[in-house]
């Protein structure tokens, strides 16, 4: 009996030691999110692309942020820190305001059905600050003091543009 116990210990022991050293039993430390608008747009695009790959279309204008949020979960961040990825950095200290909008022209569409997807904005900084904001980038794009608006195209490129 003792021989079986020792033999089992020699087989399982090294594997358990490797698992322990890899950190599987250690508590994951939670970090704060330190991003900017560019990194927010990149994160939202990755989540939107995951949705697109799964559903074969981008989400509709209504409820699009919920679909993004489901795909933004990060194991080493608290949910409220992860949520900052969907809020324009200048609005982090305010409640219920987001500052990004989905281009209505892309809502609910398959990427190949979007005309000139490489230059068509998918998500952009917006004057509309409500959750699930959607609209035309030329009409609701946020241009701080006549400047340029940051957005991500339907193909994932971060670009600056001037609303007309």
N, C-alpha and C positions, 0 to 999 in steps of 0.2 A: 504494500500500500504506500509506504514511504517512497519507494522507488518511482511509483507512478506520479506521486505528487511532485517529486524533484524533477522528473522528466518533463512534466507539464509546465513547471516553473521555468525550466531552461528554454522551452519553446515559446511560451507566452511572454515571459519576462522581458526579453529584448524588444518585442513589439510594443509592449506597454511603456517601456522606457522611451522609445522613439516617439510615441504619441504624446507623452508628457513633455518631452523636450520641444516638440513642435508647437506646444502651447494650446492644445485642444482643451485642456482643463483649466486654463487661465482665464480670468475675467477680462473681457475686451474693454479697454479704456475708451470712453466716449470723447470725441473731439468736437470742437466748434467749427462751423463752416466759415471759411475765409475767402469767399469768391467775389468776382466782379461780374458785371453784366455779360461780358463775353463768355465767361465760364458757365454762367447760368444758361445762356442760350445754347451752348454746346451740350450741357446736361439735358436740357429739354429736348434738343434735337435727337440725342441718343434714345431717350424714352419714347419720343414720337416715332422714331424709326423702328423700335422694337414693336410698338403698336402696329405700325404699317406692315411689318413683316409677318405679324400674327394674323391681322384682320384683312390684309391686302388693300388697305386704304388708310388715310389719315383719319383721326377722329372728327366727328361733326363739331360744329361750333359750340353747341350746347354740351357742357360737361367735359370739354377737352382737357381741362386742368386735372380733373379727377383721374383721367386715363394716364396722364403724364405722371401724376403723383404716385400711382400704384407701381410705376416702373422706375421710380427714383430712390427707392429704399436703399439705405446704406447701413451696413451692420455696425459700423463704428461711430454712428452719429445718432443723437436723439431725434425723434420725428420732427420736433420743432426746428432743429438745425437743418435737417434735410429739406424742410419746407421752404427755407430761405432761398433755395435754388430756383424757386418759382416766383420770387419777389425781387423787383428791381432794388439794388442795394440802397438807394436813397430813400426807400420806403420801408426798410427793415424795422424801424422803430415805430411804425404806425400799424394799426390793427385793421385787417380786412382789405388792405389795398395791395395790389400786385404789380401793375405797371407793365404787363406784357399782354399782347393780343395775338390771336391766331388770324391769319389772313383768310377771310371768308372765301376767297377764290380757291383755296386749297382744302377747305373743310370737307371731309367725307370723300375725298378723291384718291384714286390710285395715282402714284407718282408719274406714271407714263401718260396719264390723262391731263396732266398739268402742262400747259403750253409754256415752253422755255423754263423748265423747272430749275435749271442752274442759276437763273437770275430772278426767279420769283420768290419773294419772301414767304416763309412759312410762319415764323413767329418773329415779332419785333417789339421794340420798346414803344409803349403807347401812352397817349394822353388818357385813355380809358384805364382806370385803375381797379375796376371790379374784377372779381374772380370770373373766369371763363369769358373774358372780353374777346370780341372778334370784330373785324372790320377791314376796311381798305387801308393799307399802309399809307397811301397818299393823303387820306382824309384824317386818320386818327393816329398816325405816327408822331411820336414825341420828338420835337426838334428843340432841344434846350437852347434858348436865346438864338434862334436862327441857325443852329448847328446841324449836325448830321445825326441820323437815327441809326442805331445798331440793330441788326436783325440776322437771322439765319435763313438761308434759302432752303428750298425743298430738297436739295441735294446735300445739304449740310455745311455749306460754305458761309462763314461769318462775313457780312459785308456792312458797309456804312452807306446810307443813302439820304438824299434830301427830299422830304415830302414836297409835292408840288403845291 
